[in-house]
Amino acid sequence: SVTDKDGLVHEHKTGFVGFTQCQSHHRFRMGGSQVHMNAHPPTSVSSAQRSYFEPAAHNPAEQFERTGNLELAYQQGKNEVTLVGNVAEANAGYSFSLNGKLGTAKGGDYTCIRSKQVYKQGCANDPKQVAYHSESVCVPRGEPIRIAPPEHSPKPMVFTATVRSLSGSKTNPHLDTQGQYATQVHFDNQVTESVKRLTQYACRGQKQPTGLHFPLLPDSNVLIGCMNNDPDQSYILGFALNDTQPSVVTSANNAQNVLCSRGQNLLMFDDTLHTPHIVLQTLAGNQHLVLHGDKKQPYIHWLAQLGAMNIFAAKDIQLGSVKSAIRLLTNKTFIASAKQQL
């Protein structure tokens, strides 16, 4: 129904252009405004649903600007009016006046902030099924328009990342003066510097640094954790095994406890039943020491396949055997000397 020039309300069933449905949405907030632009994450319960720490600002001016835009975008939705009709021009940015007699919404000037055009296709049997209508969401014209902030991308407590080298090196990772790494997570296209790494068995307050550390090579996959689910407080949990870097212990050697470095220096505790042993060796086992705990015939095996073996003691060297003899074999010259008595 439309009020014509004669002041009477007339029904216009054909040739009508306007809105046929109107729905008003109001949003109320209890308490004062809680906007956190520096807290990571928000520290109060009332603002837990609106955390503004992503993305983080780089200076105070940018912090205030982002905070203001986010707060205005939130206040923009306090009084929204949804109109349904056949006004094709009612797109985002379109301003118009509403008649105050609608009942569900106050009359006045409104601005469309988003709209949707809906078309329905008919069929050959019933061509009258062809239909069209528009849905427009409007706010009072005096409300400042701000684009709503994007939804926060989901960030689990633990996710994978890749160790990067800022110098482009393939062998040496980027480590700062504190021993922290540069990493890149899968949902970011930039490299994050100075990511902490959890260290096992470290002691503070020592004259020299103590702890256990294995360098991470560039392009290594690591597990990143976030304190309180805050990406600005991330740390490296450990190494994420993959096809290019398999585990040193598999089903083939599941009885072994292995500590192996990048240069293949290895310390192994083998817990095989009846034949437990300890192996300390260098690359390819060219120099190794085996402490074999075989129940039937335990022994110690000390081998240097490359180079020389030097034994030196400041006082005495004692070689003894209870049952068998001690044999010294050499392919060339054997020299034994002493300053006092041999």
C-alpha positions as a printed Julia matrix, in Angstrom:
342×3 Matrix{Float64}:
   0.0     0.0     0.0
   1.2     3.49   -0.91
  -0.1     6.91    0.14
  -1.06    8.8    -3.03
  -1.32   12.53   -3.64
  -4.93   12.58   -2.48
  -3.87   11.51    1.0
  -5.58    8.13    0.75
  -3.88    4.76    0.96
  -4.29    2.75   -2.22
  -3.32   -0.81   -3.04
  -0.96   -1.09   -6.01
  -0.67   -4.73   -7.01
   0.97   -4.04  -10.36
   3.7    -1.65  -11.35
   4.83   -1.18   -7.75
   8.51   -0.46   -7.03
   9.54   -0.41   -3.39
  10.04   -2.56   -0.3
   7.45   -5.1     0.75
   9.17   -6.42    3.92
  11.02   -4.63    6.68
  12.88   -6.1     9.64
  14.79   -4.14   12.24
  17.76   -5.49   14.21
  19.01   -3.86   17.41
  22.14   -4.73   19.31
  22.64   -3.79   22.95
  25.83   -3.88   24.95
  25.92   -4.15   28.73
  28.69   -2.18   30.41
  31.32    0.1    28.97
  33.36   -0.35   25.85
  36.32   -2.7    26.26
  38.75   -2.28   23.38
  42.17   -3.86   23.69
  44.67   -2.64   21.13
  47.83   -3.74   22.95
  46.75   -6.73   25.03
  47.83  -10.07   23.58
  45.4   -11.72   24.17
  42.61   -9.62   25.82
  42.86   -9.79   29.58
  39.2    -9.27   30.56
  36.31  -11.67   30.2
  33.92   -9.0    28.83
  36.11   -8.43   25.75
  37.04  -12.04   25.06
  34.62  -12.19   22.14
  36.25   -9.19   20.41
  40.01   -9.57   20.44
  41.81   -7.02   18.3
  45.38   -8.36   18.46
  45.37   -9.66   14.89
  46.9    -8.27   12.83
  49.28   -6.51   15.19
  50.11   -2.83   14.65
  53.7    -1.63   14.37
  53.42    1.8    16.02
  51.04    3.66   18.42
  49.42    5.72   15.61
  48.53    2.58   13.69
  47.23    0.99   16.88
  44.82    3.87   17.56
  43.67    3.95   13.93
  42.92    0.26   13.82
  41.24    0.34   17.2
  38.97    3.19   16.13
  38.0     1.5    12.88
  37.23   -1.76   14.64
  35.1    -0.04   17.27
  33.16    1.93   14.64
  32.6    -1.24   12.63
  31.21   -2.88   15.75
  28.92    0.06   16.58
  27.71    0.17   12.98
  25.66   -2.95   13.59
  23.78   -1.6    16.61
  20.77   -0.58   14.49
  20.37   -2.44   11.2
  17.29   -2.55    8.98
  16.78   -5.36    6.46
  14.51   -4.42    3.54
  13.1    -6.84    0.97
  11.59   -5.57   -2.25
  12.22   -5.07   -5.94
  14.49   -2.01   -5.82
  17.44   -3.02   -7.97
  19.29    0.25   -7.25
  19.46   -0.42   -3.48
  23.07   -1.59   -3.55
  25.88   -0.85   -1.14
  26.34    2.9    -0.83
  22.77    3.74   -1.96
  21.0     6.32    0.27
  17.24    6.84    0.54
  14.47    7.92    2.91
  12.03    5.56    4.62
   8.44    6.38    5.44
   7.89    6.62    9.17
   4.66    4.59    8.97
   6.5     1.29    8.41
   6.13    0.46   12.08
   9.05   -1.92   12.46
  11.71    0.71   11.75
  11.96    4.41   12.43
  11.6     6.68    9.43
  14.52    8.71    8.21
  17.51    8.59    5.93
  19.3     5.27    5.54
  22.4     4.03    3.74
  22.68    0.55    2.3
  25.83   -1.24    3.53
  25.3    -4.57    1.77
  22.74   -6.04   -0.61
  21.8    -9.24   -2.4
  19.92   -9.69   -5.67
  17.9   -12.93   -5.85
  16.65  -14.31   -9.16
  14.43  -17.34   -9.63
  14.28  -19.03  -12.98
  11.01  -20.39  -14.29
  10.31  -23.43  -16.39
   8.56  -24.09  -19.69
   5.49  -25.51  -17.97
   4.97  -22.51  -15.71
   6.75  -19.37  -16.94
   5.11  -17.32  -14.18
   7.56  -18.81  -11.68
  10.16  -16.31  -12.84
  10.74  -14.02   -9.84
  13.16  -11.43   -8.57
  13.65   -9.63   -5.27
  16.37   -7.62   -3.56
  17.55   -7.83    0.04
  19.26   -4.72    1.41
  20.79   -4.2     4.86
  20.79   -0.53    5.86
  21.93    1.64    8.75
  20.98    5.21    9.67
  22.72    7.64    7.38
  24.46    9.36   10.29
  26.31    6.19   11.27
  29.96    6.17   10.1
  30.59    3.41    7.59
  33.48    1.1     8.35
  34.27   -2.21    6.72
  33.8    -5.02    9.19
  37.11   -6.6    10.23
  37.91   -9.97    8.64
  37.33  -13.06   10.67
  40.35  -14.3    12.57
  41.99  -17.19   10.79
  41.97  -20.31   12.97
  45.31  -20.91   14.65
  45.6   -24.13   16.65
  47.86  -24.39   19.65
  50.39  -26.42   17.62
  51.1   -26.14   13.89
  53.97  -26.71   11.49
  56.48  -24.15   10.24
  59.66  -24.12    8.15
  63.07  -22.92    9.31
  64.39  -20.23    6.97
  67.83  -18.76    6.32
  67.78  -14.98    5.8
  71.1   -15.14    3.93
  69.93  -17.81    1.49
  72.28  -20.45    2.89
  71.27  -24.09    2.51
  73.49  -25.38    5.3
  73.39  -22.76    8.03
  70.13  -21.54    9.62
  69.55  -18.0    10.83
  70.37  -17.74   14.52
  70.45  -14.49   16.44
  72.61  -13.67   19.45
  70.1   -15.42   21.73
  70.07  -18.63   19.67
  66.58  -18.01   18.25
  65.5   -19.07   14.76
  63.79  -17.46   11.79
  60.72  -19.47   10.73
  57.81  -19.2     8.31
  54.39  -20.67    9.1
  52.12  -22.06    6.38
  49.46  -19.32    6.75
  51.92  -16.41    6.43
  54.02  -15.31    3.44
  56.65  -13.56    5.56
  59.52  -14.9     7.62
  59.22  -14.39   11.37
  62.48  -13.67   13.14
  63.54  -14.55   16.67
  61.32  -17.52   17.44
  62.22  -19.14   20.74
  63.03  -22.82   20.94
  62.36  -24.99   23.96
  65.6   -26.38   25.36
  65.82  -29.53   27.43
  68.14  -29.9    30.39
  69.4   -26.32   30.45
  70.54  -24.45   33.56
  70.56  -20.72   34.11
  72.94  -18.72   36.22
  75.99  -20.68   35.0
  79.34  -19.21   33.99
  78.84  -20.74   30.54
  75.65  -21.78   28.7
  74.51  -25.32   29.51
  71.94  -27.45   27.77
  71.27  -29.75   24.83
  70.92  -28.3    21.33
  70.85  -29.68   17.79
  71.0   -27.06   15.0
  67.99  -26.93   12.69
  68.91  -26.71    9.0
  67.11  -24.36    6.58
  63.85  -25.76    5.15
  63.43  -28.06    8.15
  59.84  -28.61    9.27
  59.3   -27.8    12.93
  56.34  -27.7    15.3
  55.34  -24.24   16.55
  53.33  -23.69   19.72
  51.62  -20.51   20.89
  51.42  -19.37   24.49
  47.75  -18.63   25.29
  47.02  -19.21   21.58
  48.76  -15.91   20.77
  50.91  -16.02   17.58
  53.08  -13.2    18.94
  54.23  -15.54   21.73
  55.29  -18.53   19.67
  58.09  -20.99   20.31
  59.56  -24.05   18.58
  58.43  -27.28   20.22
  60.5   -29.71   18.17
  61.16  -31.22   14.78
  58.33  -32.46   12.58
  59.44  -35.7    10.93
  58.71  -36.1     7.22
  59.83  -38.1     4.17
  62.97  -36.01    3.68
  63.98  -36.3     7.34
  62.9   -39.69    8.71
  63.31  -40.79   12.29
  66.62  -42.3    13.43
  64.6   -45.06   15.12
  62.13  -47.06   13.03
  60.63  -50.54   13.11
  63.97  -51.89   11.89
  65.83  -50.74   15.05
  63.07  -50.18   17.58
  65.25  -51.48   20.44
  67.78  -48.67   20.05
  68.02  -45.32   21.81
  69.97  -43.09   19.41
  71.58  -39.68   19.7
  72.9   -38.76   16.22
  74.29  -35.41   15.02
  74.45  -33.89   11.53
  78.02  -35.19   11.03
  76.85  -38.76   11.86
  78.53  -38.71   15.24
  76.46  -41.27   17.11
  75.79  -42.4    20.64
  73.55  -45.47   20.76
  72.11  -47.47   23.65
  70.92  -50.8    22.26
  68.48  -52.63   24.54
  68.27  -55.83   22.47
  67.43  -58.77   24.7
  70.49  -60.81   25.85
  72.89  -58.63   23.8
  72.6   -55.06   25.1
  75.46  -52.75   24.17
  76.56  -49.13   23.93
  78.15  -47.69   20.78
  80.07  -44.42   20.47
  81.25  -43.78   16.91
  82.12  -41.17   14.29
  81.06  -41.0    10.61
  80.61  -44.47    9.05
  81.94  -46.08   12.22
  85.59  -45.47   11.24
  86.37  -44.79   14.88
  84.1   -46.43   17.38
  83.93  -47.82   20.88
  81.58  -50.68   21.72
  80.7   -51.74   25.27
  79.01  -55.08   24.69
  76.97  -56.55   27.53
  76.5   -60.04   26.1
  75.62  -62.38   28.98
  77.74  -65.22   27.56
  80.76  -63.24   26.37
  80.82  -59.53   27.29
  83.64  -57.51   25.77
  84.9   -54.0    24.89
  85.76  -53.25   21.27
  87.85  -50.18   20.47
  88.62  -49.51   16.82
  90.34  -46.74   14.82
  90.23  -47.67   11.12
  91.6   -44.33    9.92
  94.54  -42.5    11.41
  96.36  -43.28   14.65
  95.35  -44.16   18.19
  97.26  -42.35   20.91
  97.16  -43.4    24.56
  98.79  -41.07   27.04
  98.74  -40.9    30.79
 100.47  -38.41   33.05
 101.42  -41.2    35.5
 100.82  -44.91   34.87
  99.25  -47.01   32.13
  98.21  -50.49   33.27
  97.17  -53.3    30.94
  96.12  -56.51   32.65
  94.42  -59.78   31.88
  93.28  -62.4    34.38
  93.25  -65.58   32.24
  94.63  -65.01   28.77
  97.78  -63.23   27.69
  98.18  -59.68   26.43
  99.28  -59.57   22.79
 100.61  -56.51   20.98
 100.6   -56.85   17.17
 101.94  -54.45   14.52
 102.55  -54.6    10.8
 105.66  -52.43   11.01
 107.75  -51.18   13.9
 106.9   -51.52   17.57
 108.77  -49.21   19.95
 108.55  -49.37   23.73
 110.66  -46.97   25.8
 110.8   -45.68   29.34
 112.95  -43.12   31.13
 113.56  -45.28   34.17
 112.39  -48.9    33.89
 110.52  -50.9    31.21
